Amino acid sequence: MTKILQALRQSFEALLSLRMFLLVIVPPFVAVLCVLGFFFFVWNSLFNGVSGFLHGFGWLNWIETSTGSPEILSVVTIIFLVLMFIPLAYLCAVLFTSIFVMPIALKWISESEFKDLEKKRGGSTVGSVWNAVKATIVFVVLFFVTLPLWFLPGCQVLIPLLLTSWLNKKVFMYDVLQDFATAEERAQIEKSESHTLWGMGLLLGLMAYIPLAVFILPVFSALSYSHYALNELRTLREPQRAS
């Protein structure tokens, strides 16, 4: 827990820099525009598809029949689409952060806090893009596969929390260590710190439920994983420097 709090503190201090803070507002703005545009162009098809899917639930038909309100299906469909909007917008924000923001943020962080770390370049830009593509495919598949579970109490919070935590860990850990660590060092850190990284991901995910925090969360998450990973890499290399 101490290592998580240290990474979060370092990330918060980094946000106090004006140039870093300006980076924060770009990913959510772009993500919201992209997802709104997607919803705008496919709204009718999306609405009809989700409505048809929900129509298959017997309890929903029973409520409509009992209350004599055929609008219930439309209302539930709209609520369902709104719930879909938030994770999809976050996915877009994470991808934008990974591709465009992380290289800039990492350059600033490394110059100010991790000058002593040698870049061993165990990854590549192509590897980063491919890693993000794979993570996106898995995220989208799991997102749609688990949609029926969203009707269970609490799953509307738990499922997006688990999915976004996994997405952050999968995307940002590679992005952070691709230049600084060897492939072996990256694998070692991801394996030895797996549980702690999940814990940090869940903690960051919970922050999304704080009003307005969602607007800084993609970049703040990237900064948190950056500080955590580079702190661990520095610790891993300490015996080598000592010898």
C-alpha positions, 0 to 999 in steps of 0.5 A: 500500500505504501508503494501505491500511495507514493506513486499517487503522491508523485502523480498528484505533484506532477499534475501541479505543473501547468504544462502537465495539467494542460495535458489532462483536459485533452484526452477526455475531451477527445474521447467524449467527442468520439463516442458522442459522434459514434452514438450520433451516427449509429443511434437508431441501429444501436437503440433497436439492437439493444431494445431487441436484446432487452425485449428477450428478458421475461421480467421486463415484459412482465413489468410492461404488462403489469403496469400497462406502460410500453415506454418502460422498454425504451426507458431501460434501453436509454439507461443501458446506452448511457451506462455503455457510454461511460466505459467506452468514452474511458476506453477512448481516453485511455487509448488517446493517452497511451498514443499521444500523451504518454510519450510527452508525460514520460519525457517530462517525468524522466527528465525531472525524477528519473535521470538515473535510469538507463533506457534499455529499450526492451519494447518498441512503438510498434509493440506499444500499438499492438499491445493497445490494440490487443487490450482494446479487443479484449476490453470490448469483447468482455464489455459486451459479453458481460452486459447481461450481468449489468442488471444484477445489483452492484454489477453496474459498478463492479464490472466497469471497475474491473475492466478499466483496472485491467485496461489501465494495467495492460496498456500503461505498464507496457507504455511506461517500460518500453523504453526504460526496461528490458523485456525481462525486467518488464515481465519480472515487474509485472509478475512480482507486482501483479496484485499491487498493480491490480489494487492500484487500478481498483483504487484509481477506478473508484476515483471515477465516481468522485464528481469531475474526477473522471476528467483527470483520471486517464492522465492521472492513471497514466502518471500513477503507473509511470511513477510506480513502474519506474520506482520499481525498476529503480529498486530492481536495479539497485543491486546492479548499481551497488556492485 
